Amino acid sequence: MEAFLVSTGLVAVAEIGDKTQLLALLLAARFRKPAPIILGILVATIANHALAAWVGVAAASLLNGPWMKWVLGLAFIGFGVWALIPDKFEESDKPKDRAGVFLTTLVAFFFVEMGDKTQVATVALAAKFHQVLLVAAGTTLGMMIANVPAVLIGEAAATRLPLKYIRWAAAACFAAIGVWILVAS
């Protein structure tokens, strides 16, 4: 249960202001159909984060050793630094209108999430906890906690959030987990 709760909380905070949340805002403003957008985000995140969690568990079992805690601890501290850098959504990432809302959301979210800090964090969380299902479910729930309100409320509310302070909170969470990994064991 710890793997699920830590994964959910960490990704929910880290996702605020992230490029995938900006994508959720863009899709909501463009299509104005929240249900297929939310479903597309859910399916894309399940697929992306399940794959990332599986990679994390596989890597942890192959690379097991006392030095692994240092790799994971320093990685999370690095994620903390990375979380301080604001994401920008590039115009070239804009989905095309040709496909349906669900398919556009699914494809866009899956590819925009590739190499994103929440996907990399999913790999590291799975390596730490050795729980593919709990980590993938937790990080998926965290993504939904951050992105569903973005879709429902839209850009007006998102521009009022203090993103700078939210990035600091996400950075502190990542760094705290990194320090916890380094000192615990």
Accessible surface in RSA format (square Angstrom, percent):
REM  Atomic radii and reference values for relative SASA: ProtOr
REM  Chains: A
REM  Algorithm: Lee & Richards
REM  Probe-radius: 1.40
REM  Slices: 20
REM RES _ NUM      All-atoms   Total-Side   Main-Chain    Non-polar    All polar
REM                ABS   REL    ABS   REL    ABS   REL    ABS   REL    ABS   REL
RES MET A   1   147.57  76.4 118.13  78.2  29.44  70.1 106.30  90.4  41.26  54.7
RES GLU A   2    91.76  52.7  83.94  63.5   7.82  18.6  38.27  74.0  53.49  43.7
RES ALA A   3     4.39   4.0   2.81   4.3   1.58   3.6   2.81   4.0   1.58   4.2
RES PHE A   4    43.03  21.5  43.03  26.7   0.00   0.0  43.03  26.1   0.00   0.0
RES LEU A   5   105.50  58.8  96.99  69.4   8.51  21.4  97.46  68.4   8.04  21.6
RES VAL A   6    38.27  25.2  30.21  27.4   8.06  19.4  37.28  32.4   0.99   2.7
RES SER A   7     0.00   0.0   0.00   0.0   0.00   0.0   0.00   0.0   0.00   0.0
RES THR A   8    14.93  10.6  14.93  15.1   0.00   0.0  14.93  20.1   0.00   0.0
RES GLY A   9    36.01  44.4   0.00   N/A  36.01  44.4  34.58  94.9   1.42   3.2
RES LEU A  10     6.38   3.6   0.88   0.6   5.50  13.8   3.18   2.2   3.20   8.6
RES VAL A  11     0.03   0.0   0.03   0.0   0.00   0.0   0.03   0.0   0.00   0.0
RES ALA A  12    12.71  11.7  11.57  17.9   1.14   2.6  11.87  16.7   0.84   2.2
RES VAL A  13    45.05  29.6  44.66  40.4   0.39   0.9  44.79  38.9   0.26   0.7
RES ALA A  14     2.76   2.5   0.00   0.0   2.76   6.3   0.00   0.0   2.76   7.3
RES GLU A  15     0.00   0.0   0.00   0.0   0.00   0.0   0.00   0.0   0.00   0.0
RES ILE A  16    42.80  24.4  38.85  28.9   3.95   9.5  38.85  28.0   3.95  10.7
RES GLY A  17    11.59  14.3   0.00   N/A  11.59  14.3   3.65  10.0   7.94  17.8
RES ASP A  18     1.22   0.9   0.00   0.0   1.22   2.9   0.95   2.2   0.27   0.3
RES LYS A  19    52.43  25.6  52.43  32.2   0.00   0.0  12.29  11.1  40.14  42.8
RES THR A  20     0.00   0.0   0.00   0.0   0.00   0.0   0.00   0.0   0.00   0.0
RES GLN A  21    12.99   7.3  12.99   9.5   0.00   0.0   0.48   1.0  12.51   9.5
RES LEU A  22    49.44  27.5  45.88  32.8   3.56   8.9  46.01  32.3   3.42   9.2
RES LEU A  23     0.00   0.0   0.00   0.0   0.00   0.0   0.00   0.0   0.00   0.0
RES ALA A  24     0.00   0.0   0.00   0.0   0.00   0.0   0.00   0.0   0.00   0.0
RES LEU A  25    13.82   7.7  13.25   9.5   0.57   1.4  13.46   9.5   0.37   1.0
RES LEU A  26    41.22  23.0  35.92  25.7   5.30  13.3  40.83  28.7   0.39   1.0
RES LEU A  27     0.00   0.0   0.00   0.0   0.00   0.0   0.00   0.0   0.00   0.0
RES ALA A  28    11.92  11.0   6.73  10.4   5.19  11.8   7.54  10.6   4.38  11.6
RES ALA A  29    46.25  42.5  33.49  51.7  12.77  29.0  38.96  54.9   7.29  19.3
RES ARG A  30    84.79  35.6  51.93  26.5  32.86  78.2  24.19  33.1  60.60  36.7
RES PHE A  31    31.93  16.0  19.55  12.1  12.38  32.2  22.92  13.9   9.01  25.8
RES ARG A  32   188.56  79.2 162.55  82.9  26.02  61.9  61.94  84.7 126.62  76.7
RES LYS A  33   116.02  56.6 112.63  69.1   3.38   8.1  59.31  53.4  56.71  60.4
RES PRO A  34    58.61  42.7  58.02  52.9   0.58   2.1  58.56  48.3   0.05   0.3
RES ALA A  35    74.59  68.6  62.89  97.0  11.71  26.6  70.08  98.7   4.51  11.9
RES PRO A  36    39.94  29.1  36.42  33.2   3.52  12.8  39.83  32.9   0.11   0.7
RES ILE A  37     0.05   0.0   0.05   0.0   0.00   0.0   0.05   0.0   0.00   0.0
RES ILE A  38    39.49  22.5  39.49  29.4   0.00   0.0  39.49  28.4   0.00   0.0
RES LEU A  39    92.79  51.7  91.15  65.2   1.63   4.1  92.60  65.0   0.19   0.5
RES GLY A  40     0.00   0.0   0.00   N/A   0.00   0.0   0.00   0.0   0.00   0.0
RES ILE A  41     0.00   0.0   0.00   0.0   0.00   0.0   0.00   0.0   0.00   0.0
RES LEU A  42    58.79  32.7  58.79  42.1   0.00   0.0  58.79  41.3   0.00   0.0
RES VAL A  43    58.43  38.4  57.23  51.8   1.20   2.9  57.74  50.2   0.68   1.8
RES ALA A  44     1.17   1.1   0.73   1.1   0.44   1.0   1.15   1.6   0.02   0.1
RES THR A  45     2.70   1.9   1.02   1.0   1.68   4.0   1.68   2.3   1.02   1.5
RES ILE A  46    87.83  50.0  87.20  65.0   0.64   1.5  87.77  63.2   0.06   0.2
RES ALA A  47    49.41  45.4  36.25  55.9  13.16  29.9  44.62  62.8   4.79  12.7
RES ASN A  48     0.44   0.3   0.29   0.3   0.15   0.4   0.44   1.1   0.00   0.0
RES HIS A  49     0.00   0.0   0.00   0.0   0.00   0.0   0.00   0.0   0.00   0.0
RES ALA A  50    37.63  34.6  35.81  55.3   1.82   4.1  36.22  51.0   1.41   3.7
RES LEU A  51    88.09  49.1  82.98  59.4   5.11  12.9  87.24  61.3   0.86   2.3
RES ALA A  52     3.48   3.2   0.42   0.7   3.05   6.9   3.48   4.9   0.00   0.0
RES ALA A  53     0.00   0.0   0.00   0.0   0.00   0.0   0.00   0.0   0.00   0.0
RES TRP A  54   150.35  60.3 150.27  72.7   0.07   0.2 122.79  65.5  27.56  44.7
RES VAL A  55    63.68  41.9  62.57  56.6   1.11   2.7  63.36  55.0   0.33   0.9
RES GLY A  56     0.01   0.0   0.00   N/A   0.01   0.0   0.01   0.0   0.00   0.0
RES VAL A  57    33.37  22.0  33.37  30.2   0.00   0.0  33.37  29.0   0.00   0.0
RES ALA A  58    30.87  28.4  25.10  38.7   5.77  13.1  30.61  43.1   0.26   0.7
RES ALA A  59    29.15  26.8  25.71  39.7   3.44   7.8  29.02  40.9   0.13   0.3
RES ALA A  60     2.20   2.0   1.48   2.3   0.72   1.6   1.48   2.1   0.72   1.9
RES SER A  61    73.88  62.4  50.72  67.7  23.17  53.4  40.77  86.8  33.11  46.4
RES LEU A  62   150.87  84.0 119.97  85.8  30.89  77.7 122.24  85.9  28.62  77.0
RES LEU A  63    87.03  48.5  84.13  60.2   2.90   7.3  87.03  61.1   0.00   0.0
RES ASN A  64   115.55  79.7  89.35  86.3  26.20  63.1  14.34  34.5 101.21  97.8
RES GLY A  65    23.39  28.8   0.00   N/A  23.39  28.8  16.83  46.2   6.55  14.7
RES PRO A  66   121.78  88.8 105.18  95.9  16.60  60.4 119.17  98.4   2.61  16.2
RES TRP A  67   125.27  50.3 122.13  59.1   3.14   7.4 106.57  56.8  18.69  30.3
RES MET A  68    20.32  10.5  20.32  13.4   0.00   0.0  19.88  16.9   0.44   0.6
RES LYS A  69    64.78  31.6  60.64  37.2   4.14   9.8  35.18  31.7  29.59  31.5
RES TRP A  70   130.04  52.2 129.98  62.9   0.06   0.1 111.78  59.6  18.26  29.6
RES VAL A  71    73.78  48.5  66.89  60.6   6.88  16.6  71.88  62.5   1.90   5.2
RES LEU A  72    13.99   7.8  13.99  10.0   0.00   0.0  13.99   9.8   0.00   0.0
RES GLY A  73     0.00   0.0   0.00   N/A   0.00   0.0   0.00   0.0   0.00   0.0
RES LEU A  74   103.95  57.9  96.05  68.7   7.91  19.9  96.54  67.8   7.42  20.0
RES ALA A  75    33.60  30.9  20.64  31.8  12.96  29.5  32.64  46.0   0.96   2.5
RES PHE A  76     0.00   0.0   0.00   0.0   0.00   0.0   0.00   0.0   0.00   0.0
RES ILE A  77    55.04  31.3  54.29  40.4   0.75   1.8  54.29  39.1   0.75   2.0
RES GLY A  78    35.38  43.6   0.00   N/A  35.38  43.6  30.86  84.7   4.52  10.1
RES PHE A  79    14.74   7.4  14.74   9.1   0.00   0.0  14.74   8.9   0.00   0.0
RES GLY A  80     2.88   3.6   0.00   N/A   2.88   3.6   2.88   7.9   0.00   0.0
RES VAL A  81    93.55  61.6  91.70  83.0   1.85   4.5  92.36  80.2   1.19   3.2
RES TRP A  82    88.39  35.5  86.41  41.8   1.98   4.6  67.20  35.8  21.19  34.4
RES ALA A  83     0.87   0.8   0.46   0.7   0.41   0.9   0.46   0.6   0.41   1.1
RES LEU A  84    80.06  44.6  66.52  47.6  13.54  34.0  66.56  46.7  13.49  36.3
RES ILE A  85   104.24  59.3 101.68  75.7   2.57   6.2 102.97  74.1   1.28   3.5
RES PRO A  86    62.18  45.3  54.61  49.8   7.57  27.5  55.30  45.7   6.88  42.8
RES ASP A  87    36.18  25.3  21.79  21.7  14.40  34.0   2.40   5.6  33.79  33.7
RES LYS A  88   159.88  78.0 142.05  87.2  17.84  42.5 110.39  99.4  49.49  52.7
RES PHE A  89    45.75  22.9  19.93  12.3  25.81  67.2  20.22  12.3  25.53  73.1
RES GLU A  90   107.79  61.9 102.46  77.5   5.34  12.7  33.41  64.6  74.38  60.7
RES GLU A  91   119.90  68.8 106.97  80.9  12.93  30.8  65.04 125.8  54.86  44.8
RES SER A  92    95.90  81.0  58.72  78.4  37.18  85.7  59.53 126.8  36.38  51.0
RES ASP A  93    54.76  38.4  41.36  41.2  13.41  31.7   7.05  16.6  47.71  47.6
RES LYS A  94    62.82  30.6  57.24  35.1   5.58  13.3  19.36  17.4  43.46  46.3
RES PRO A  95    13.73  10.0   2.50   2.3  11.23  40.8  11.91   9.8   1.82  11.3
RES LYS A  96   127.37  62.1 119.96  73.6   7.41  17.6  81.67  73.5  45.70  48.7
RES ASP A  97    91.55  64.1  70.50  70.2  21.05  49.8  33.02  77.7  58.53  58.4
RES ARG A  98   205.93  86.5 166.41  84.8  39.52  94.1  89.56 122.4 116.37  70.5
RES ALA A  99    39.86  36.7  24.58  37.9  15.29  34.8  34.54  48.6   5.33  14.1
RES GLY A 100    48.18  59.4   0.00   N/A  48.18  59.4  37.77 103.6  10.41  23.3
RES VAL A 101    21.74  14.3  17.58  15.9   4.16  10.0  17.58  15.3   4.16  11.3
RES PHE A 102    72.18  36.1  70.53  43.7   1.65   4.3  70.53  42.8   1.65   4.7
RES LEU A 103    90.44  50.4  89.75  64.2   0.70   1.8  89.75  63.0   0.70   1.9
RES THR A 104     9.20   6.5   3.09   3.1   6.11  14.6   7.92  10.6   1.28   1.9
RES THR A 105     0.00   0.0   0.00   0.0   0.00   0.0   0.00   0.0   0.00   0.0
RES LEU A 106    40.54  22.6  40.54  29.0   0.00   0.0  40.54  28.5   0.00   0.0
RES VAL A 107    70.28  46.2  68.54  62.1   1.74   4.2  70.28  61.1   0.00   0.0
RES ALA A 108    12.21  11.2   4.45   6.9   7.76  17.6  12.21  17.2   0.00   0.0
RES PHE A 109     1.69   0.8   1.02   0.6   0.68   1.8   1.02   0.6   0.68   1.9
RES PHE A 110    48.39  24.2  48.39  30.0   0.00   0.0  48.39  29.3   0.00   0.0
RES PHE A 111   131.02  65.5 118.92  73.7  12.10  31.5 119.29  72.3  11.73  33.6
RES VAL A 112    17.15  11.3  10.15   9.2   7.00  16.9  16.21  14.1   0.94   2.5
RES GLU A 113     2.41   1.4   2.41   1.8   0.00   0.0   2.41   4.7   0.00   0.0
RES MET A 114    85.84  44.5  70.74  46.8  15.10  36.0  70.76  60.2  15.08  20.0
RES GLY A 115    46.26  57.1   0.00   N/A  46.26  57.1  31.17  85.5  15.09  33.8
RES ASP A 116     4.43   3.1   3.75   3.7   0.68   1.6   0.68   1.6   3.75   3.7
RES LYS A 117     9.59   4.7   9.37   5.8   0.22   0.5   3.04   2.7   6.55   7.0
RES THR A 118     0.00   0.0   0.00   0.0   0.00   0.0   0.00   0.0   0.00   0.0
RES GLN A 119    21.06  11.8  21.06  15.4   0.00   0.0   2.80   6.0  18.26  13.8
RES VAL A 120    51.28  33.7  50.40  45.6   0.87   2.1  50.92  44.2   0.36   1.0
RES ALA A 121     0.00   0.0   0.00   0.0   0.00   0.0   0.00   0.0   0.00   0.0
RES THR A 122     0.00   0.0   0.00   0.0   0.00   0.0   0.00   0.0   0.00   0.0
RES VAL A 123    44.05  29.0  44.05  39.9   0.00   0.0  44.05  38.3   0.00   0.0
RES ALA A 124     6.94   6.4   4.81   7.4   2.12   4.8   6.93   9.8   0.00   0.0
RES LEU A 125     0.31   0.2   0.31   0.2   0.00   0.0   0.31   0.2   0.00   0.0
RES ALA A 126     0.00   0.0   0.00   0.0   0.00   0.0   0.00   0.0   0.00   0.0
RES ALA A 127     5.82   5.3   3.69   5.7   2.13   4.8   3.69   5.2   2.13   5.6
RES LYS A 128    60.71  29.6  46.56  28.6  14.16  33.7   6.31   5.7  54.40  57.9
RES PHE A 129    32.18  16.1  16.94  10.5  15.25  39.7  20.74  12.6  11.45  32.8
RES HIS A 130    93.25  51.0  76.87  53.4  16.39  41.9  48.09  49.6  45.17  52.6
RES GLN A 131    80.20  44.8  77.53  56.7   2.67   6.4   8.18  17.4  72.03  54.6
RES VAL A 132    41.39  27.2  36.27  32.8   5.11  12.3  36.27  31.5   5.11  13.9
RES LEU A 133   148.92  82.9 144.55 103.4   4.38  11.0 144.91 101.8   4.02  10.8
RES LEU A 134    61.04  34.0  61.04  43.7   0.00   0.0  61.04  42.9   0.00   0.0
RES VAL A 135     0.00   0.0   0.00   0.0   0.00   0.0   0.00   0.0   0.00   0.0
RES ALA A 136     9.43   8.7   8.95  13.8   0.48   1.1   9.36  13.2   0.07   0.2
RES ALA A 137    48.65  44.7  36.15  55.8  12.50  28.4  44.92  63.3   3.73   9.9
RES GLY A 138     0.00   0.0   0.00   N/A   0.00   0.0   0.00   0.0   0.00   0.0
RES THR A 139     0.00   0.0   0.00   0.0   0.00   0.0   0.00   0.0   0.00   0.0
RES THR A 140    10.13   7.2  10.13  10.3   0.00   0.0   9.05  12.2   1.08   1.6
RES LEU A 141    74.03  41.2  71.46  51.1   2.57   6.4  73.65  51.7   0.38   1.0
RES GLY A 142     0.00   0.0   0.00   N/A   0.00   0.0   0.00   0.0   0.00   0.0
RES MET A 143     0.29   0.2   0.29   0.2   0.00   0.0   0.29   0.2   0.00   0.0
RES MET A 144    21.55  11.2  20.69  13.7   0.86   2.0  20.99  17.8   0.56   0.7
RES ILE A 145    88.68  50.5  77.17  57.5  11.51  27.7  84.18  60.6   4.50  12.2
RES ALA A 146     6.49   6.0   0.00   0.0   6.49  14.8   4.84   6.8   1.65   4.4
RES ASN A 147     0.00   0.0   0.00   0.0   0.00   0.0   0.00   0.0   0.00   0.0
RES VAL A 148    34.00  22.4  34.00  30.8   0.00   0.0  34.00  29.5   0.00   0.0
RES PRO A 149    56.22  41.0  53.70  49.0   2.52   9.2  56.14  46.3   0.09   0.5
RES ALA A 150     7.40   6.8   0.84   1.3   6.56  14.9   6.68   9.4   0.73   1.9
RES VAL A 151     8.57   5.6   0.25   0.2   8.31  20.0   0.25   0.2   8.31  22.5
RES LEU A 152   109.53  61.0  76.71  54.9  32.82  82.5  78.60  55.2  30.93  83.2
RES ILE A 153   105.97  60.3  81.25  60.5  24.72  59.6  85.92  61.9  20.05  54.4
RES GLY A 154    15.56  19.2   0.00   N/A  15.56  19.2  15.02  41.2   0.53   1.2
RES GLU A 155    99.50  57.1  94.17  71.2   5.33  12.7  24.03  46.5  75.47  61.6
RES ALA A 156    64.57  59.4  51.54  79.5  13.03  29.6  60.97  85.9   3.60   9.5
RES ALA A 157    32.40  29.8  28.36  43.8   4.04   9.2  30.04  42.3   2.36   6.2
RES ALA A 158    16.20  14.9  12.38  19.1   3.82   8.7  14.06  19.8   2.14   5.7
RES THR A 159    99.81  71.0  64.31  65.2  35.50  84.6  59.94  80.5  39.87  60.3
RES ARG A 160   188.28  79.1 157.07  80.1  31.21  74.3  68.76  94.0 119.52  72.4
RES LEU A 161    78.90  43.9  69.42  49.7   9.48  23.8  69.68  48.9   9.23  24.8
RES PRO A 162    72.81  53.1  59.94  54.6  12.87  46.8  72.81  60.1   0.00   0.0
RES LEU A 163    54.35  30.3  50.95  36.4   3.41   8.6  50.95  35.8   3.41   9.2
RES LYS A 164   101.73  49.6  98.81  60.6   2.91   6.9  48.65  43.8  53.08  56.5
RES TYR A 165   127.48  59.5 122.11  69.5   5.37  14.0  83.54  62.8  43.94  54.2
RES ILE A 166    29.61  16.8  28.23  21.0   1.37   3.3  29.61  21.3   0.00   0.0
RES ARG A 167    46.00  19.3  45.14  23.0   0.87   2.1  12.31  16.8  33.69  20.4
RES TRP A 168   127.51  51.2 122.37  59.2   5.15  12.1 104.11  55.5  23.40  38.0
RES ALA A 169    47.79  43.9  39.71  61.3   8.07  18.4  46.71  65.8   1.07   2.8
RES ALA A 170     2.18   2.0   2.17   3.4   0.01   0.0   2.18   3.1   0.00   0.0
RES ALA A 171     9.51   8.7   8.58  13.2   0.94   2.1   8.97  12.6   0.54   1.4
RES ALA A 172    60.71  55.8  49.81  76.9  10.90  24.8  58.04  81.7   2.67   7.1
RES CYS A 173    49.26  37.3  43.15  48.1   6.11  14.4   9.75  24.7  39.51  42.6
RES PHE A 174     0.00   0.0   0.00   0.0   0.00   0.0   0.00   0.0   0.00   0.0
RES ALA A 175    33.53  30.8  33.40  51.5   0.14   0.3  33.53  47.2   0.00   0.0
RES ALA A 176    61.26  56.3  48.30  74.5  12.96  29.5  56.99  80.3   4.27  11.3
RES ILE A 177    24.38  13.9  23.89  17.8   0.48   1.2  24.38  17.6   0.00   0.0
RES GLY A 178     0.00   0.0   0.00   N/A   0.00   0.0   0.00   0.0   0.00   0.0
RES VAL A 179    76.66  50.4  76.58  69.3   0.09   0.2  76.66  66.6   0.00   0.0
RES TRP A 180    89.92  36.1  86.88  42.1   3.04   7.1  69.29  36.9  20.62  33.5
RES ILE A 181     5.79   3.3   3.50   2.6   2.29   5.5   4.45   3.2   1.34   3.6
RES LEU A 182    27.90  15.5  20.70  14.8   7.19  18.1  20.70  14.5   7.19  19.4
RES VAL A 183   114.66  75.4  82.28  74.5  32.38  78.0  87.63  76.1  27.03  73.3
RES ALA A 184    39.52  36.3  28.56  44.1  10.96  24.9  36.46  51.4   3.05   8.1
RES SER A 185   132.98 112.4  43.43  58.0  89.54 206.3  82.59 175.9  50.39  70.6
END  Absolute sums over single chains surface
CHAIN  1 A     8963.9       7576.2       1387.7       6656.4       2307.5
END  Absolute sums over all chains
TOTAL          8963.9       7576.2       1387.7       6656.4       2307.5
